[in-house]
């Protein structure tokens, strides 16, 4: 839609200019008095210029070319107008409307008049738009209002320049012209755009402004030449005033711009430096959230330090250990344009150690003349050529975590602005480093969590994936670690002669180390259980295998039983584990064959202490194997669930299936603890004897 508007604007303006040209030629040829259509003709030309203004304003919208570049384009347009005006002076007649001009020649002269008038009008509009953009750059309150006042006076002065109106309002026309010039001077003081130019842009602007000033002066002089004045007047009366006032505006504005830019030139370096500081701080702020790699971060910090204060060299060091007696252990994590050997010479740990001075004051340290300062005179002996040095501490939560240093090869190279900027920069660096460390820790923690999850899944695979199925026996089992992985273990093994081995174990401690020992127990149990004819024999062999591999303070408690299906018996051996709960009818008792934990000793004491007990099973008898995570579960007051509650819950649900008994016990424990996590790994195996297995 915007493109269509531009095409219609240009097409409408061209149609108007062509029509005006044809009407002027016809009027000269037939000598018809068309005085009454004069205002219609002038209005049509004004409308055509308005269409061109709309097109030019739309073409400029959204295009952000630099200020020197837009001024340079205006200079090229002014040269084009001056060349066109020179052609008019050279080829134009002394009287455009004179009767002595022949019709063919008049058509050529009138065409030249139209072309020059359109060119001058376009240039005046472009001048107005360019100055408007400069005026409204970093505008203040009232800037736009003053420019609008000038526009009103400009159009009013141009409108009253028509011959019929100017004869009757000669004084008014002069006053409007004078008021317009006054507003030109007032608006020309708005040169805010100059402050924000770089040194190179200021140099270009000085040259362009000077040439534009001369071009607008030349254009004003050219407009007073007789052929040019007559050509403009014959084409469009208001255009002369419009172009003249805009030429004055251009001359005054760019003349003042030349002078103002010239005076601002010495401050260009300071402005560029401030811009560099802001850019560096902005980039560092982005690093805080975007750069996760610590090495990339510290290398970028030292590179930015060179830009921020214009230093020759810079390095960043972090504290590895807390200082003792003024000495600190440092790690140079990044350096630019300086070697590690030179850094060690500069920061030599002596009575006047720079690090110690900065640590004590927690403020920036400035050495203006390193050769003559008592704190750094030692570096001259080593041939290190440094003129001035600035050291800033990195403070996190009130404590220094490192230092950022910058040097220059001449004396008094740093000023207060450098100290302020480096201090601010160091604050951002501290945040970035702390964030980088936190992200690194978070990534390590995430990797650890992933590894733990893998270990958890692997440990779950070590437990039985399917419980044994017998017509005479119901089995229900569960194991829940207090952490991601644990040291509890239960397992089943089918033995010869319709016998089933069941084991429940508990490794001392919790977490990963307990889980490793649990895996070792499983391997031992699976490998020797079928070689042992009794639970006691398995305990003895297991202790021999584990004593040499377990840590000194580690041990494993174990409860192992063998159910003989045809004989309806259960033989149990215990190695320091929780007693088995045996429920037969309404009675419940603890089965506690003597025994000490696996891995505590490998002498004869273990063999002498290890016993086994055999039970004759009756229909609906219940055997409960468990770890101490069951009975030692605590409520909010710290009181344990205890053996008595466990036995009472089991007795209360003895008529139910093994699975229901298991769920009832777990529910009671959760209700007792308030649904909180268990303080220890918890394993529960419930077996219910349904009757003798028939041969």
Secondary structure, 3 states (H helix, E strand, C coil): CHHHHHHHHHHHHHHHHHHHHHHHHHHHHHCCCCHHHHHHHHHHHHHHHHHHHHHHHHHHCCCCCCHHHHHHHHHHHHHHHHHHHHHHHHHCCCCCCCCCCCHHHHHHHHHHHHHHHHHHHHHHHHHHHHHHHHHCCCCCCCHHHHHHHHHHHHHHHHHCCCHHHHHHCHHHHHHHHHHHHHHHHHHCCCCHHHHHCCHHHHHHHHHHHHHHHHHHHHHHHHHCCHHHHHHHHHHCHHHHHHHHHHHHHHHHHHHHHHHHHHHHHHHHHHHHHHHHHHHHHHHHHHHHHHCCCHHHHHHHHHHHHHHHHCCCEEEEEEEEEEEECCEEEEEEEEEECCCHHHHHHHCCCCCCCHHHHHHHHCCCEEECCCCCCCCCCHHHHCCCCCCEEEEEEEEECCEEEEEEEEEECCCCCCCHHHHHHHHHHHHHHHHHHHHHHHHHHHHHHHHHHHHHHHHHHHHHHHCCCCCCCECCEEEEEEEECCCCCCCEEEEEEEECCCEEEEEEEEECCCHHHHHHHHHHHHHHHHHHHHHCCCHHHHHHHHHHHHHCCCCCCCCEEEEEEEEECCCCEEEEEEEECCCEEEEECCEEEEECCCCCCECCCCCHHHHHHCCEEEEECCCCCEEEEECHHHHCCECCCCCECHHHHHHHHHHHCCCCCHHHHHHHHHHHHHHHHCCCCCCCCEEEEEEEECCCCCC
